[in-house]
Amino acid sequence: MHPRICSIPVVVCCLLLSVGLMTQRVAASPQAGLDCRTLLSGNWNAPATWENCGGGAPGADDNAYIQAGHTVTLTQDEAVNDLHISTGTTNASTGGEGIVALGDYTLSLHGALSCYFAPVGTTPGSSTTTVHATALTINIGGPGRLRVVGASRNLTNAGEWGIPGTSPTNIATFEIAADVDATIVMSTGMKAGVWSLVSGTLDTNGFRLAADLGAAGTGDVTVGADATLVSSSSASSAPIMSRTTTLSNGAAGAFTLNGRLILKGATPHIGMTTITLNGVVEYAGASQTLLQGMGGGAAPTVYGTLVLTNTGTKTLPANTTVNTRLVRGGASSLNLGGNTLTYGAAATLEYAGTAAQTAGPELPAAIAGLAINNAAGVTLNADLAVNTLLDLAAGDLTIGAFTLDLGAAATCSGIGDALGAVRRTTVVAGSVYCFGHPLVNAGVNTGSTPPSALTVTLARGSAPFTGAVLRQYSVAAPGFAGVATLRLRYRSDELNGNDANDLVLWRYDGVRWLAQAPSSWDVDSLTKNDVTAFSDWALAANGDSTAVDVSAFTAQRNGSETLLTWSTASEAALMGFHLHRSDSRDGPRARLTDQMIPAQHAGQVAGGAYTWVDRAAGAAPGFYWLELVHLQGESTWLGPAPTQSAPVYLPVITLTR
């Protein structure tokens, strides 16, 4: 409701106002705005300045027409829906012009801007792109501005606005303060003394955002942290922003990006004296050359975050530095164009494609962070050193024939695997390090001799031996002596028939796979704290004929007695033994040992030698079985071993609880 002035009794005043409103707004809804037009020059909030405005001044729901020759001055902050400014009476530039003098105040625009010409007293008139330079003015150095607020819409429509040919020093500041999810669209070029994008998105299409305060090097553009600027401009003659299209007039002032700039044109240009790209610049076209300078303005060579999306090749026009993050998304690739790409000390390289990606010329020799955000995976094309963070957020990193070096303080995160060799060249006793996935760890215990380098190589997809989990780790630690800690991860889809609750670690000693009792079982990983040697490692509940702790089991007859001997290569998973005898190979077994024969080095990677005499064997031939009782409670059976004089090497037959 607009303020109304009335000097007659209240009841009569209200009655007359009601009749007046009915004549002005026949069949209008209560929310409909008025088409207010100036009657003469005056203050915005003075009812005498306006006609067809219900006896008041325009508000946020109303449209305002500033007629030719009229100047409307703000004396306080105001609001309007659509703002129409006349540029003349008989044509676009004849008969005077309308002016909105903002001074030190803000006019909040909820609708669109347009220009028209028409005789005074006639609206809406004829649309025109001839905008007078002083259509919107402010007091220089003051807070006055035109603030664009509200929901998504066109800020200008084709043929209804344009760029003034000249720029006085008091041309208005434009502020884009739209709803956070709103997009404000320009369908014409626009000029302001200063552009300030605070919130929401401003899409300039292929039109120019002109910034000018009447001299070269003036007119700033700032995109705040909560704002986005989108441009489809694609030529030096139509830059995304500049002072004017006449190159001899010089570039505009400073462009400061703290939010997001999205460029869709094939060859975007910019005409600004200084450029500071703290925020995100996204190249979202099919194939593009990165932003170039024009009109004597700077060419941006330093980016905060540089994002490459869509398809095609993005080409560097000059030597370029990325200080925060470079992202290869979509199906894009990068062409250095004969230039150099460098990274800041804390920069991250991220792969976020929609299909499998292979690293290109964007891959440096070393970088602070590497992020894999591609479920289809990424493959390296060279050796790489990651100094701070390896983030396998989504998807695997295939290292192939190359080596991924992790710095002394580098950490790991994410859900993917590093497939190939991950190396640490700085290993300190008492520290545990990650190698790709955060659950793949290794370290040398305090008091031990660290290796010159510690490398964990992961191969996935096949079992190291029959029945093992479908992955194998190779751990190399030249120069290591003492005790180490090792934690190995597996995925549920790799169990290969194993029960995760029964998994133990297995180490290959160059001849056979030896079971290694884990120190702890965690979700999707096993840890062993007393590792004394490194080589190939696997995970399994059962193993094949070489995957046992016992290297030999023999039964030798000596008269009426039988001498049973066996030896172990490792007792890391063993608690002890029982002996059994049967009269035939497949006959029932009778246990010979009343008490379990304890392992000499239970739970240790060390072997022992054992003998036991069956004095009740008699002269009849027999078959012997050796039951290995493991630390987890299950039993592994070796046999049958027939009584004979020569040693026999026997397979594992079954594994039971």
Phi, psi and omega in degrees: 000131180274149176293139181235142179257130183209129182254356178269169181310148188303315184297315181294318179302312182295323179296314180296320178298321180297316179297318180298316180295324179296323180288331182277329191228055181296131176064014179276147176287163180299338182268351184292142179268170180262155171262088183275140176224151184290141175264332180193177175290147180169188178282146181303317187273008178268119179304330182293342180286341192240154168231161182059029185239022177066024178082011180227207179243157182296144174238193187298336180267352189258152173263143182238135175247117177265106190282164184304132177084359183257137173244123180251126186248131176277136174244002176197170176296139182226173179218152180207157174275264175272142178240117180249127182239126181284142176250359180170181182252305184267337173208187189293341185223021181234133174104019178089169184222153175276147181224136169250111180267101184285332181061239179254020187242169183249130171254112180275122184258116180265350183236231186241166173254141173208159174241150179207167168228144182185154173302149177301134182097358180240126174219151009273352178076200182253132180291150179210154175261003179276098182259127177287144185299331183258022181301323178228118183236158178224169169276123183300134180085354180264180183271003184300142181192160168263117184254121180268118186234171170098205190270179180298140180181173170279129174282321173226154176247154182306132177081004184244000179201168180194190180256121178300145181287335178236164183221099174292167183289346183252026176293146192293155167273133175255128177242127176261107181232053183283172174303150187300331181258012184267149173241121178261124189250132172265127175250011173213166171290154181218150179230144174213162175294319180218140173248129178229109178264115186258316182206158183079188182241134172250116179255111183273000185055229177260015184266163186269137171264104184265134178234124188198131173240030171094002180207154178301143180081008179245161181094101185256153174232126179232130175249112183289172185298333182259014185239158178226137174244128181242135179219141174251010181301145189214032178197160177292334178281348177223069184290163178292328174202148179186181175282298177219174177277350177275110187299329183292344180281354177086169182277166177280198186275238187255136171250120181239119181250113173248347178256236185231137175239122180248120183248128183247345182287157182289324181223071182293143179233159180216138180242073180233146183292316177230145183227125178235111184253078178282331186270217186251127172248118181250126174263105191250014177275177181288307174221132188216151163261134184297164189308134179238154178277161176205163177064028183081003181276168183287150169262124182294128179236355180235122180247149167284285176242127181245120184242128178248117182232188181065216183237180174082185186256134174257127187247132176284132176270351184199170173302135190224143176239135174246118186271331187247303186201136168244127183241123170261106181247180180056224176243034185278160173221167183240136174242122182289342178062030182081004181258178182250135174250125178235162182237149174291165185299333182248018186285156176236139172257124183239136173251121184224044183286172179260354174218171181306137183239149170242135180302147179238208183292351176287346182283118179273177174288328180210148179205156181293313184226146173231127181239128175253107182237048184223110184298336180279350175094163183225142179242131177286153175243008180193168173297151181213141173248128177247120190268334189238306186214128168254110184248103177267064189298320180204113180104165184262155172252115177268115184274332177064227182276002183263182180233135174257114178265132176253132181295169185302326183253009184291141177243168182234146176211169176103188187241354183273175178250152168262109185265108184131201187269119173248125190236145170241118180266351174242108182237123181247131178301136181096356180247148176244135187240151175268154181224074181099255176294143182297345178265004174257105187230152171205149179193161181259130183290156178303135181093351179267167179268116181292152176283165175292334174200153178235119185236130175243121181246124182252128170242135187230148174117342178222156181274133177298330173209164186304126177091355182278162173300148188279056172198154179221138177249136171245124183245123178244130182217070182299131180090356181288139173212135179123224185234141181227170177242140181221131176234126183238140184256155172218164176250151183297332180279003179250005188296334174058041179089352179284149169273123183304331181288343183256001185294141169229166177274150178227135178240137179268124184264012183101342179237315186216163173272129182244130179292140180233116182293123177294151174280332178204151176247122178240173178299117176066018179202157175233143182236138174234125187264352187237044180286131179244353179208147180244147172192227176273143182229148179217174176230134180194157169266321177241154177231175177275197188294340178264352186268059181226163177274339185267126183268342179198147177214117184229153176231111184242122181282140176222087185069235180270002180248156176235127179265118178259129178227146174203161179220156181239151175262334178206140178239029183297330182250008188257147171252321181175199188220153164231151178247143181226154180226144174225153181282338179224166185301323183250012184280173179294148184257138176247130181284133182267335186262123176289324180237150180294136174282114185290143175293139183291331182227051184305130178079007183241152175276074180206150183250170179214171178238140187225147171224151178205136184252126174266097184279349180259015185293323183073190184273342183291142178295149179218169179234135187245147180233140176248119178262120177265117180265117185271163183298331180278356177104345180279167181238140171249133184254132173246133178142183001278148174253112179285152177290123180197180184265340183258144177296144177234133177263127193239152179273165169287132181264314183204164179229124183227160172277000000 
